[in-house]
Amino acid sequence: FPEPNMMGTSMNDLVADMQSLAQKQLEEMPGLPGTENLKIVREVCVGPAFLEIIRYAKKTEIDLIVIGTHGRTGLKHMLLGSVAEKVVRKAPCPVLTVSHPEREFVMPT
C-alpha cells in the first residue's frame, strides 16, 4: 500500500478517517417519521457503490434495498452508468427505486 506522504499519513489512514466521519454523520441523521418499528441500517462502505451495496446485502441478508435514481439518459448514462440499474440487476433481494420529483420552472407573475 502507499507510502506515508510528507505529513506522515498514508492514504489508507485518510480513507479510514473519512469513513469514520461519514459513519458518525450518518448515525446523527434523524429518523424518518413512521419508521420506528423498522430496522434501518446505515453503514458506510468504501468501494464501487453498486458492488458494495450488493456485497452488503448478501452479507447481512437484507430484505429490501431502497435506492434513489437520478434519471440520467443518453451519453451521461452511457459514460457514468447507473448504480441503481446495476443494483436492480444484481441484488439478491427486491429493490425499490425512488426518483426525485421533476423540477418545475415557474415564471414569476
Biopython code that builds the backbone (N, CA, C, O; Angstrom):
import numpy as np
from Bio.PDB.StructureBuilder import StructureBuilder

atoms = [
    (1, "PHE", "N", (0.838, -1.189, 0.000)),
    (1, "PHE", "CA", (0.000, 0.000, 0.000)),
    (1, "PHE", "C", (0.870, 1.235, 0.000)),
    (1, "PHE", "O", (2.082, 1.130, 0.194)),
    (2, "PRO", "N", (0.288, 2.407, -0.212)),
    (2, "PRO", "CA", (1.102, 3.599, -0.416)),
    (2, "PRO", "C", (1.973, 3.946, 0.783)),
    (2, "PRO", "O", (1.637, 3.679, 1.937)),
    (3, "GLU", "N", (3.100, 4.550, 0.456)),
    (3, "GLU", "CA", (3.993, 5.076, 1.484)),
    (3, "GLU", "C", (3.325, 6.264, 2.151)),
    (3, "GLU", "O", (2.517, 6.950, 1.526)),
    (4, "PRO", "N", (3.652, 6.518, 3.415)),
    (4, "PRO", "CA", (3.113, 7.724, 4.038)),
    (4, "PRO", "C", (3.547, 8.953, 3.259)),
    (4, "PRO", "O", (4.659, 9.007, 2.732)),
    (5, "ASN", "N", (2.657, 9.944, 3.189)),
    (5, "ASN", "CA", (3.025, 11.167, 2.482)),
    (5, "ASN", "C", (3.905, 12.025, 3.379)),
    (5, "ASN", "O", (4.289, 11.600, 4.469)),
    (6, "MET", "N", (4.226, 13.237, 2.922)),
    (6, "MET", "CA", (5.149, 14.096, 3.662)),
    (6, "MET", "C", (4.630, 14.436, 5.057)),
    (6, "MET", "O", (5.417, 14.769, 5.943)),
    (7, "MET", "N", (3.348, 14.358, 5.256)),
    (7, "MET", "CA", (2.790, 14.686, 6.564)),
    (7, "MET", "C", (2.712, 13.442, 7.453)),
    (7, "MET", "O", (2.255, 13.530, 8.592)),
    (8, "GLY", "N", (3.151, 12.292, 6.948)),
    (8, "GLY", "CA", (3.168, 11.084, 7.747)),
    (8, "GLY", "C", (1.856, 10.316, 7.771)),
    (8, "GLY", "O", (1.692, 9.408, 8.585)),
    (9, "THR", "N", (0.934, 10.658, 6.908)),
    (9, "THR", "CA", (-0.362, 9.991, 6.871)),
    (9, "THR", "C", (-0.490, 9.213, 5.570)),
    (9, "THR", "O", (-0.301, 9.769, 4.489)),
    (10, "SER", "N", (-0.808, 7.937, 5.673)),
    (10, "SER", "CA", (-0.981, 7.147, 4.457)),
    (10, "SER", "C", (-2.381, 7.363, 3.894)),
    (10, "SER", "O", (-3.275, 7.849, 4.586)),
    (11, "MET", "N", (-2.553, 7.002, 2.650)),
    (11, "MET", "CA", (-3.857, 7.115, 2.006)),
    (11, "MET", "C", (-4.877, 6.245, 2.738)),
    (11, "MET", "O", (-6.041, 6.626, 2.867)),
    (12, "ASN", "N", (-4.445, 5.081, 3.214)),
    (12, "ASN", "CA", (-5.352, 4.200, 3.963)),
    (12, "ASN", "C", (-5.872, 4.886, 5.223)),
    (12, "ASN", "O", (-7.044, 4.746, 5.573)),
    (13, "ASP", "N", (-4.990, 5.634, 5.909)),
    (13, "ASP", "CA", (-5.414, 6.361, 7.111)),
    (13, "ASP", "C", (-6.428, 7.438, 6.760)),
    (13, "ASP", "O", (-7.403, 7.635, 7.485)),
    (14, "LEU", "N", (-6.206, 8.134, 5.654)),
    (14, "LEU", "CA", (-7.139, 9.177, 5.230)),
    (14, "LEU", "C", (-8.504, 8.585, 4.896)),
    (14, "LEU", "O", (-9.535, 9.132, 5.288)),
    (15, "VAL", "N", (-8.510, 7.475, 4.178)),
    (15, "VAL", "CA", (-9.770, 6.816, 3.824)),
    (15, "VAL", "C", (-10.487, 6.350, 5.092)),
    (15, "VAL", "O", (-11.702, 6.509, 5.210)),
    (16, "ALA", "N", (-9.746, 5.780, 6.034)),
    (16, "ALA", "CA", (-10.350, 5.317, 7.290)),
    (16, "ALA", "C", (-10.940, 6.486, 8.074)),
    (16, "ALA", "O", (-12.027, 6.367, 8.640)),
    (17, "ASP", "N", (-10.231, 7.614, 8.112)),
    (17, "ASP", "CA", (-10.740, 8.804, 8.809)),
    (17, "ASP", "C", (-12.009, 9.322, 8.146)),
    (17, "ASP", "O", (-12.975, 9.671, 8.826)),
    (18, "MET", "N", (-12.003, 9.372, 6.813)),
    (18, "MET", "CA", (-13.181, 9.846, 6.087)),
    (18, "MET", "C", (-14.363, 8.906, 6.316)),
    (18, "MET", "O", (-15.495, 9.360, 6.487)),
    (19, "GLN", "N", (-14.103, 7.608, 6.318)),
    (19, "GLN", "CA", (-15.161, 6.623, 6.537)),
    (19, "GLN", "C", (-15.743, 6.771, 7.941)),
    (19, "GLN", "O", (-16.959, 6.708, 8.121)),
    (20, "SER", "N", (-14.889, 6.965, 8.922)),
    (20, "SER", "CA", (-15.338, 7.132, 10.302)),
    (20, "SER", "C", (-16.188, 8.391, 10.462)),
    (20, "SER", "O", (-17.225, 8.363, 11.125)),
    (21, "LEU", "N", (-15.753, 9.483, 9.861)),
    (21, "LEU", "CA", (-16.507, 10.739, 9.928)),
    (21, "LEU", "C", (-17.863, 10.596, 9.236)),
    (21, "LEU", "O", (-18.882, 11.054, 9.753)),
    (22, "ALA", "N", (-17.867, 9.962, 8.072)),
    (22, "ALA", "CA", (-19.121, 9.767, 7.335)),
    (22, "ALA", "C", (-20.088, 8.906, 8.139)),
    (22, "ALA", "O", (-21.284, 9.196, 8.177)),
    (23, "GLN", "N", (-19.587, 7.847, 8.786)),
    (23, "GLN", "CA", (-20.441, 6.974, 9.596)),
    (23, "GLN", "C", (-21.030, 7.750, 10.768)),
    (23, "GLN", "O", (-22.208, 7.592, 11.089)),
    (24, "LYS", "N", (-20.219, 8.585, 11.406)),
    (24, "LYS", "CA", (-20.697, 9.391, 12.536)),
    (24, "LYS", "C", (-21.813, 10.332, 12.089)),
    (24, "LYS", "O", (-22.838, 10.454, 12.760)),
    (25, "GLN", "N", (-21.608, 10.995, 10.951)),
    (25, "GLN", "CA", (-22.621, 11.919, 10.443)),
    (25, "GLN", "C", (-23.899, 11.175, 10.058)),
    (25, "GLN", "O", (-25.002, 11.675, 10.281)),
    (26, "LEU", "N", (-23.753, 10.001, 9.491)),
    (26, "LEU", "CA", (-24.906, 9.194, 9.098)),
    (26, "LEU", "C", (-25.725, 8.783, 10.320)),
    (26, "LEU", "O", (-26.955, 8.821, 10.290)),
    (27, "GLU", "N", (-25.047, 8.393, 11.382)),
    (27, "GLU", "CA", (-25.734, 7.974, 12.602)),
    (27, "GLU", "C", (-26.430, 9.140, 13.298)),
    (27, "GLU", "O", (-27.397, 8.933, 14.032)),
    (28, "GLU", "N", (-25.950, 10.359, 13.077)),
    (28, "GLU", "CA", (-26.552, 11.540, 13.698)),
    (28, "GLU", "C", (-27.781, 12.043, 12.941)),
    (28, "GLU", "O", (-28.502, 12.908, 13.438)),
    (29, "MET", "N", (-28.021, 11.511, 11.753)),
    (29, "MET", "CA", (-29.189, 11.937, 10.982)),
    (29, "MET", "C", (-30.463, 11.508, 11.700)),
    (29, "MET", "O", (-30.530, 10.405, 12.243)),
    (30, "PRO", "N", (-31.474, 12.375, 11.705)),
    (30, "PRO", "CA", (-32.726, 12.000, 12.368)),
    (30, "PRO", "C", (-33.441, 10.886, 11.600)),
    (30, "PRO", "O", (-33.284, 10.748, 10.387)),
    (31, "GLY", "N", (-34.223, 10.100, 12.327)),
    (31, "GLY", "CA", (-35.016, 9.049, 11.693)),
    (31, "GLY", "C", (-36.200, 9.639, 10.952)),
    (31, "GLY", "O", (-36.578, 10.789, 11.178)),
    (32, "LEU", "N", (-36.774, 8.856, 10.080)),
    (32, "LEU", "CA", (-37.947, 9.287, 9.326)),
    (32, "LEU", "C", (-39.211, 8.950, 10.100)),
    (32, "LEU", "O", (-39.285, 7.897, 10.733)),
    (33, "PRO", "N", (-40.210, 9.832, 10.057)),
    (33, "PRO", "CA", (-41.466, 9.540, 10.749)),
    (33, "PRO", "C", (-42.098, 8.251, 10.210)),
    (33, "PRO", "O", (-42.089, 8.005, 9.004)),
    (34, "GLY", "N", (-42.635, 7.448, 11.102)),
    (34, "GLY", "CA", (-43.305, 6.217, 10.694)),
    (34, "GLY", "C", (-42.387, 5.024, 10.544)),
    (34, "GLY", "O", (-42.835, 3.949, 10.147)),
    (35, "THR", "N", (-41.102, 5.192, 10.855)),
    (35, "THR", "CA", (-40.159, 4.078, 10.697)),
    (35, "THR", "C", (-39.697, 3.519, 12.039)),
    (35, "THR", "O", (-38.725, 2.766, 12.099)),
    (36, "GLU", "N", (-40.383, 3.883, 13.100)),
    (36, "GLU", "CA", (-39.960, 3.482, 14.442)),
    (36, "GLU", "C", (-39.895, 1.965, 14.609)),
    (36, "GLU", "O", (-39.046, 1.468, 15.348)),
    (37, "ASN", "N", (-40.769, 1.226, 13.940)),
    (37, "ASN", "CA", (-40.816, -0.233, 14.088)),
    (37, "ASN", "C", (-40.002, -0.971, 13.031)),
    (37, "ASN", "O", (-40.064, -2.198, 12.950)),
    (38, "LEU", "N", (-39.245, -0.244, 12.227)),
    (38, "LEU", "CA", (-38.417, -0.861, 11.192)),
    (38, "LEU", "C", (-36.962, -0.857, 11.621)),
    (38, "LEU", "O", (-36.509, 0.046, 12.324)),
    (39, "LYS", "N", (-36.238, -1.874, 11.189)),
    (39, "LYS", "CA", (-34.797, -1.879, 11.414)),
    (39, "LYS", "C", (-34.157, -1.256, 10.181)),
    (39, "LYS", "O", (-34.140, -1.854, 9.105)),
    (40, "ILE", "N", (-33.636, -0.061, 10.349)),
    (40, "ILE", "CA", (-32.998, 0.646, 9.247)),
    (40, "ILE", "C", (-31.501, 0.648, 9.497)),
    (40, "ILE", "O", (-31.042, 1.066, 10.560)),
    (41, "VAL", "N", (-30.744, 0.181, 8.517)),
    (41, "VAL", "CA", (-29.301, 0.077, 8.644)),
    (41, "VAL", "C", (-28.653, 1.232, 7.902)),
    (41, "VAL", "O", (-28.965, 1.493, 6.740)),
    (42, "ARG", "N", (-27.759, 1.913, 8.575)),
    (42, "ARG", "CA", (-26.991, 2.998, 7.953)),
    (42, "ARG", "C", (-25.519, 2.646, 8.120)),
    (42, "ARG", "O", (-24.990, 2.669, 9.232)),
    (43, "GLU", "N", (-24.874, 2.326, 7.034)),
    (43, "GLU", "CA", (-23.473, 1.926, 7.114)),
    (43, "GLU", "C", (-22.704, 2.494, 5.933)),
    (43, "GLU", "O", (-23.196, 2.521, 4.805)),
    (44, "VAL", "N", (-21.490, 2.947, 6.212)),
    (44, "VAL", "CA", (-20.617, 3.486, 5.175)),
    (44, "VAL", "C", (-19.677, 2.376, 4.725)),
    (44, "VAL", "O", (-19.025, 1.734, 5.549)),
    (45, "CYS", "N", (-19.608, 2.153, 3.420)),
    (45, "CYS", "CA", (-18.692, 1.182, 2.832)),
    (45, "CYS", "C", (-17.815, 1.916, 1.830)),
    (45, "CYS", "O", (-18.227, 2.922, 1.253)),
    (46, "VAL", "N", (-16.620, 1.415, 1.628)),
    (46, "VAL", "CA", (-15.688, 2.041, 0.695)),
    (46, "VAL", "C", (-15.487, 1.114, -0.490)),
    (46, "VAL", "O", (-15.152, -0.058, -0.322)),
    (47, "GLY", "N", (-15.693, 1.645, -1.691)),
    (47, "GLY", "CA", (-15.512, 0.872, -2.907)),
    (47, "GLY", "C", (-16.518, 1.302, -3.946)),
    (47, "GLY", "O", (-17.281, 2.240, -3.713)),
    (48, "PRO", "N", (-16.539, 0.632, -5.098)),
    (48, "PRO", "CA", (-17.544, 0.955, -6.119)),
    (48, "PRO", "C", (-18.944, 0.769, -5.527)),
    (48, "PRO", "O", (-19.253, -0.287, -4.976)),
    (49, "ALA", "N", (-19.774, 1.783, -5.641)),
    (49, "ALA", "CA", (-21.062, 1.823, -4.941)),
    (49, "ALA", "C", (-21.911, 0.579, -5.181)),
    (49, "ALA", "O", (-22.360, -0.052, -4.224)),
    (50, "PHE", "N", (-22.139, 0.216, -6.448)),
    (50, "PHE", "CA", (-23.050, -0.904, -6.701)),
    (50, "PHE", "C", (-22.499, -2.216, -6.145)),
    (50, "PHE", "O", (-23.262, -3.042, -5.644)),
    (51, "LEU", "N", (-21.183, -2.415, -6.227)),
    (51, "LEU", "CA", (-20.593, -3.643, -5.685)),
    (51, "LEU", "C", (-20.724, -3.701, -4.170)),
    (51, "LEU", "O", (-21.053, -4.745, -3.608)),
    (52, "GLU", "N", (-20.466, -2.582, -3.518)),
    (52, "GLU", "CA", (-20.549, -2.547, -2.056)),
    (52, "GLU", "C", (-21.979, -2.757, -1.575)),
    (52, "GLU", "O", (-22.204, -3.435, -0.572)),
    (53, "ILE", "N", (-22.943, -2.181, -2.282)),
    (53, "ILE", "CA", (-24.352, -2.364, -1.907)),
    (53, "ILE", "C", (-24.738, -3.836, -2.028)),
    (53, "ILE", "O", (-25.383, -4.387, -1.135)),
    (54, "ILE", "N", (-24.349, -4.466, -3.122)),
    (54, "ILE", "CA", (-24.681, -5.878, -3.349)),
    (54, "ILE", "C", (-23.964, -6.778, -2.337)),
    (54, "ILE", "O", (-24.567, -7.696, -1.782)),
    (55, "ARG", "N", (-22.679, -6.510, -2.100)),
    (55, "ARG", "CA", (-21.931, -7.302, -1.108)),
    (55, "ARG", "C", (-22.576, -7.202, 0.270)),
    (55, "ARG", "O", (-22.759, -8.205, 0.959)),
    (56, "TYR", "N", (-22.916, -5.980, 0.655)),
    (56, "TYR", "CA", (-23.508, -5.765, 1.976)),
    (56, "TYR", "C", (-24.866, -6.462, 2.082)),
    (56, "TYR", "O", (-25.175, -7.076, 3.104)),
    (57, "ALA", "N", (-25.663, -6.368, 1.039)),
    (57, "ALA", "CA", (-26.984, -7.010, 1.047)),
    (57, "ALA", "C", (-26.852, -8.524, 1.186)),
    (57, "ALA", "O", (-27.630, -9.149, 1.907)),
    (58, "LYS", "N", (-25.879, -9.114, 0.505)),
    (58, "LYS", "CA", (-25.661, -10.564, 0.611)),
    (58, "LYS", "C", (-25.144, -10.937, 1.995)),
    (58, "LYS", "O", (-25.615, -11.894, 2.610)),
    (59, "LYS", "N", (-24.166, -10.167, 2.477)),
    (59, "LYS", "CA", (-23.522, -10.472, 3.761)),
    (59, "LYS", "C", (-24.506, -10.406, 4.921)),
    (59, "LYS", "O", (-24.430, -11.217, 5.844)),
    (60, "THR", "N", (-25.411, -9.465, 4.885)),
    (60, "THR", "CA", (-26.310, -9.233, 6.021)),
    (60, "THR", "C", (-27.740, -9.708, 5.768)),
    (60, "THR", "O", (-28.629, -9.478, 6.588)),
    (61, "GLU", "N", (-27.958, -10.366, 4.638)),
    (61, "GLU", "CA", (-29.280, -10.896, 4.280)),
    (61, "GLU", "C", (-30.368, -9.823, 4.358)),
    (61, "GLU", "O", (-31.399, -10.005, 5.004)),
    (62, "ILE", "N", (-30.113, -8.716, 3.692)),
    (62, "ILE", "CA", (-31.046, -7.590, 3.644)),
    (62, "ILE", "C", (-32.344, -8.035, 2.965)),
    (62, "ILE", "O", (-32.308, -8.811, 2.010)),
    (63, "ASP", "N", (-33.489, -7.548, 3.455)),
    (63, "ASP", "CA", (-34.796, -7.888, 2.883)),
    (63, "ASP", "C", (-35.175, -6.991, 1.712)),
    (63, "ASP", "O", (-35.851, -7.432, 0.783)),
    (64, "LEU", "N", (-34.744, -5.738, 1.754)),
    (64, "LEU", "CA", (-35.134, -4.768, 0.731)),
    (64, "LEU", "C", (-34.070, -3.686, 0.630)),
    (64, "LEU", "O", (-33.583, -3.184, 1.643)),
    (65, "ILE", "N", (-33.715, -3.335, -0.591)),
    (65, "ILE", "CA", (-32.813, -2.209, -0.837)),
    (65, "ILE", "C", (-33.654, -1.075, -1.398)),
    (65, "ILE", "O", (-34.405, -1.269, -2.354)),
    (66, "VAL", "N", (-33.531, 0.104, -0.808)),
    (66, "VAL", "CA", (-34.195, 1.300, -1.327)),
    (66, "VAL", "C", (-33.095, 2.206, -1.843)),
    (66, "VAL", "O", (-32.173, 2.551, -1.103)),
    (67, "ILE", "N", (-33.185, 2.598, -3.122)),
    (67, "ILE", "CA", (-32.116, 3.378, -3.738)),
    (67, "ILE", "C", (-32.707, 4.479, -4.612)),
    (67, "ILE", "O", (-33.703, 4.273, -5.304)),
    (68, "GLY", "N", (-32.090, 5.626, -4.569)),
    (68, "GLY", "CA", (-32.542, 6.754, -5.377)),
    (68, "GLY", "C", (-32.006, 6.675, -6.793)),
    (68, "GLY", "O", (-30.971, 6.059, -7.046)),
    (69, "THR", "N", (-32.724, 7.306, -7.716)),
    (69, "THR", "CA", (-32.279, 7.376, -9.111)),
    (69, "THR", "C", (-32.165, 8.835, -9.523)),
    (69, "THR", "O", (-32.864, 9.703, -9.001)),
    (70, "HIS", "N", (-31.264, 9.086, -10.474)),
    (70, "HIS", "CA", (-31.077, 10.442, -10.990)),
    (70, "HIS", "C", (-31.790, 10.659, -12.310)),
    (70, "HIS", "O", (-32.037, 11.801, -12.698)),
    (71, "GLY", "N", (-32.121, 9.596, -12.997)),
    (71, "GLY", "CA", (-32.815, 9.721, -14.276)),
    (71, "GLY", "C", (-31.929, 10.178, -15.420)),
    (71, "GLY", "O", (-32.405, 10.815, -16.360)),
    (72, "ARG", "N", (-30.635, 9.857, -15.349)),
    (72, "ARG", "CA", (-29.741, 10.217, -16.452)),
    (72, "ARG", "C", (-30.089, 9.376, -17.675)),
    (72, "ARG", "O", (-30.456, 8.207, -17.563)),
    (73, "THR", "N", (-29.966, 9.994, -18.831)),
    (73, "THR", "CA", (-30.213, 9.272, -20.075)),
    (73, "THR", "C", (-29.106, 9.594, -21.055)),
    (73, "THR", "O", (-28.265, 10.459, -20.810)),
    (74, "GLY", "N", (-29.121, 8.890, -22.162)),
    (74, "GLY", "CA", (-28.208, 9.187, -23.253)),
    (74, "GLY", "C", (-26.745, 9.045, -22.879)),
    (74, "GLY", "O", (-26.346, 8.078, -22.230)),
    (75, "LEU", "N", (-25.946, 10.029, -23.299)),
    (75, "LEU", "CA", (-24.497, 9.975, -23.135)),
    (75, "LEU", "C", (-24.092, 9.934, -21.662)),
    (75, "LEU", "O", (-23.195, 9.177, -21.291)),
    (76, "LYS", "N", (-24.737, 10.733, -20.825)),
    (76, "LYS", "CA", (-24.400, 10.724, -19.394)),
    (76, "LYS", "C", (-24.604, 9.326, -18.814)),
    (76, "LYS", "O", (-23.779, 8.849, -18.034)),
    (77, "HIS", "N", (-25.693, 8.673, -19.191)),
    (77, "HIS", "CA", (-25.967, 7.331, -18.680)),
    (77, "HIS", "C", (-24.912, 6.347, -19.180)),
    (77, "HIS", "O", (-24.448, 5.492, -18.425)),
    (78, "MET", "N", (-24.534, 6.468, -20.453)),
    (78, "MET", "CA", (-23.536, 5.558, -21.023)),
    (78, "MET", "C", (-22.179, 5.749, -20.359)),
    (78, "MET", "O", (-21.487, 4.769, -20.081)),
    (79, "LEU", "N", (-21.787, 6.997, -20.100)),
    (79, "LEU", "CA", (-20.474, 7.269, -19.527)),
    (79, "LEU", "C", (-20.425, 6.997, -18.029)),
    (79, "LEU", "O", (-19.454, 6.428, -17.531)),
    (80, "LEU", "N", (-21.453, 7.395, -17.320)),
    (80, "LEU", "CA", (-21.456, 7.271, -15.869)),
    (80, "LEU", "C", (-22.092, 5.980, -15.387)),
    (80, "LEU", "O", (-21.836, 5.538, -14.267)),
    (81, "GLY", "N", (-22.916, 5.375, -16.225)),
    (81, "GLY", "CA", (-23.627, 4.176, -15.803)),
    (81, "GLY", "C", (-24.689, 4.526, -14.791)),
    (81, "GLY", "O", (-24.912, 5.701, -14.499)),
    (82, "SER", "N", (-25.331, 3.541, -14.264)),
    (82, "SER", "CA", (-26.363, 3.771, -13.270)),
    (82, "SER", "C", (-26.169, 2.790, -12.127)),
    (82, "SER", "O", (-26.311, 1.580, -12.300)),
    (83, "VAL", "N", (-25.844, 3.326, -10.958)),
    (83, "VAL", "CA", (-25.690, 2.474, -9.782)),
    (83, "VAL", "C", (-27.003, 1.751, -9.512)),
    (83, "VAL", "O", (-27.015, 0.545, -9.266)),
    (84, "ALA", "N", (-28.105, 2.489, -9.559)),
    (84, "ALA", "CA", (-29.413, 1.885, -9.285)),
    (84, "ALA", "C", (-29.706, 0.747, -10.258)),
    (84, "ALA", "O", (-30.184, -0.312, -9.853)),
    (85, "GLU", "N", (-29.421, 0.963, -11.531)),
    (85, "GLU", "CA", (-29.690, -0.078, -12.532)),
    (85, "GLU", "C", (-28.869, -1.332, -12.256)),
    (85, "GLU", "O", (-29.391, -2.444, -12.337)),
    (86, "LYS", "N", (-27.586, -1.163, -11.930)),
    (86, "LYS", "CA", (-26.732, -2.316, -11.641)),
    (86, "LYS", "C", (-27.200, -3.041, -10.385)),
    (86, "LYS", "O", (-27.171, -4.270, -10.326)),
    (87, "VAL", "N", (-27.630, -2.282, -9.384)),
    (87, "VAL", "CA", (-28.124, -2.900, -8.155)),
    (87, "VAL", "C", (-29.396, -3.691, -8.443)),
    (87, "VAL", "O", (-29.545, -4.818, -7.971)),
    (88, "VAL", "N", (-30.314, -3.109, -9.214)),
    (88, "VAL", "CA", (-31.559, -3.811, -9.560)),
    (88, "VAL", "C", (-31.245, -5.127, -10.262)),
    (88, "VAL", "O", (-31.878, -6.144, -9.981)),
    (89, "ARG", "N", (-30.283, -5.117, -11.166)),
    (89, "ARG", "CA", (-29.955, -6.325, -11.940)),
    (89, "ARG", "C", (-29.266, -7.402, -11.107)),
    (89, "ARG", "O", (-29.486, -8.591, -11.342)),
    (90, "LYS", "N", (-28.434, -7.010, -10.134)),
    (90, "LYS", "CA", (-27.580, -7.971, -9.430)),
    (90, "LYS", "C", (-27.976, -8.249, -7.980)),
    (90, "LYS", "O", (-27.435, -9.172, -7.370)),
    (91, "ALA", "N", (-28.889, -7.490, -7.423)),
    (91, "ALA", "CA", (-29.210, -7.615, -5.995)),
    (91, "ALA", "C", (-29.805, -8.976, -5.654)),
    (91, "ALA", "O", (-30.525, -9.568, -6.459)),
    (92, "PRO", "N", (-29.500, -9.467, -4.458)),
    (92, "PRO", "CA", (-30.047, -10.746, -4.011)),
    (92, "PRO", "C", (-31.434, -10.619, -3.376)),
    (92, "PRO", "O", (-31.977, -11.597, -2.862)),
    (93, "CYS", "N", (-32.004, -9.413, -3.414)),
    (93, "CYS", "CA", (-33.305, -9.168, -2.785)),
    (93, "CYS", "C", (-34.054, -8.124, -3.614)),
    (93, "CYS", "O", (-33.479, -7.551, -4.539)),
    (94, "PRO", "N", (-35.321, -7.870, -3.302)),
    (94, "PRO", "CA", (-36.058, -6.830, -4.029)),
    (94, "PRO", "C", (-35.403, -5.452, -3.856)),
    (94, "PRO", "O", (-34.790, -5.157, -2.830)),
    (95, "VAL", "N", (-35.555, -4.625, -4.892)),
    (95, "VAL", "CA", (-35.001, -3.266, -4.877)),
    (95, "VAL", "C", (-36.123, -2.296, -5.213)),
    (95, "VAL", "O", (-36.829, -2.461, -6.207)),
    (96, "LEU", "N", (-36.274, -1.286, -4.373)),
    (96, "LEU", "CA", (-37.243, -0.224, -4.609)),
    (96, "LEU", "C", (-36.471, 1.011, -5.048)),
    (96, "LEU", "O", (-35.655, 1.537, -4.291)),
    (97, "THR", "N", (-36.726, 1.479, -6.278)),
    (97, "THR", "CA", (-36.054, 2.691, -6.751)),
    (97, "THR", "C", (-36.986, 3.876, -6.552)),
    (97, "THR", "O", (-38.190, 3.794, -6.793)),
    (98, "VAL", "N", (-36.400, 4.970, -6.109)),
    (98, "VAL", "CA", (-37.158, 6.180, -5.819)),
    (98, "VAL", "C", (-36.548, 7.311, -6.627)),
    (98, "VAL", "O", (-35.356, 7.596, -6.513)),
    (99, "SER", "N", (-37.379, 7.961, -7.452)),
    (99, "SER", "CA", (-36.847, 9.066, -8.253)),
    (99, "SER", "C", (-37.190, 10.392, -7.595)),
    (99, "SER", "O", (-38.195, 10.525, -6.896)),
    (100, "HIS", "N", (-36.337, 11.355, -7.837)),
    (100, "HIS", "CA", (-36.554, 12.703, -7.318)),
    (100, "HIS", "C", (-37.653, 13.338, -8.151)),
    (100, "HIS", "O", (-37.676, 13.162, -9.369)),
    (101, "PRO", "N", (-38.569, 14.077, -7.521)),
    (101, "PRO", "CA", (-39.633, 14.714, -8.310)),
    (101, "PRO", "C", (-39.048, 15.675, -9.340)),
    (101, "PRO", "O", (-38.029, 16.324, -9.104)),
    (102, "GLU", "N", (-39.712, 15.749, -10.477)),
    (102, "GLU", "CA", (-39.268, 16.659, -11.528)),
    (102, "GLU", "C", (-39.267, 18.087, -11.006)),
    (102, "GLU", "O", (-40.135, 18.491, -10.232)),
    (103, "ARG", "N", (-38.272, 18.832, -11.449)),
    (103, "ARG", "CA", (-38.235, 20.246, -11.096)),
    (103, "ARG", "C", (-39.094, 21.004, -12.088)),
    (103, "ARG", "O", (-39.118, 20.704, -13.281)),
    (104, "GLU", "N", (-39.778, 21.964, -11.578)),
    (104, "GLU", "CA", (-40.669, 22.742, -12.426)),
    (104, "GLU", "C", (-40.240, 24.202, -12.388)),
    (104, "GLU", "O", (-40.028, 24.774, -11.319)),
    (105, "PHE", "N", (-40.116, 24.789, -13.561)),
    (105, "PHE", "CA", (-39.759, 26.198, -13.657)),
    (105, "PHE", "C", (-41.039, 27.005, -13.775)),
    (105, "PHE", "O", (-41.854, 26.771, -14.667)),
    (106, "VAL", "N", (-41.205, 27.948, -12.877)),
    (106, "VAL", "CA", (-42.407, 28.777, -12.880)),
    (106, "VAL", "C", (-41.983, 30.221, -13.077)),
    (106, "VAL", "O", (-41.150, 30.747, -12.340)),
    (107, "MET", "N", (-42.571, 30.851, -14.084)),
    (107, "MET", "CA", (-42.276, 32.267, -14.344)),
    (107, "MET", "C", (-42.995, 33.125, -13.307)),
    (107, "MET", "O", (-44.177, 32.920, -13.030)),
    (108, "PRO", "N", (-42.272, 34.086, -12.737)),
    (108, "PRO", "CA", (-42.944, 34.984, -11.794)),
    (108, "PRO", "C", (-44.003, 35.817, -12.510)),
    (108, "PRO", "O", (-43.828, 36.198, -13.668)),
    (109, "THR", "N", (-45.096, 36.094, -11.815)),
    (109, "THR", "CA", (-46.174, 36.886, -12.435)),
    (109, "THR", "C", (-46.207, 38.285, -11.878)),
    (109, "THR", "O", (-47.046, 39.090, -12.281)),
]
sb = StructureBuilder()
sb.init_structure("model")
sb.init_model(0)
sb.init_chain("A")
sb.init_seg("    ")
for serial, (resi, resn, name, xyz) in enumerate(atoms, 1):
    if name == "N":
        sb.init_residue(resn, " ", resi, " ")
    sb.init_atom(name, np.array(xyz, "f"), 0.0, 1.0, " ", f" {name:<3s}", serial, name[0])
structure = sb.get_structure()
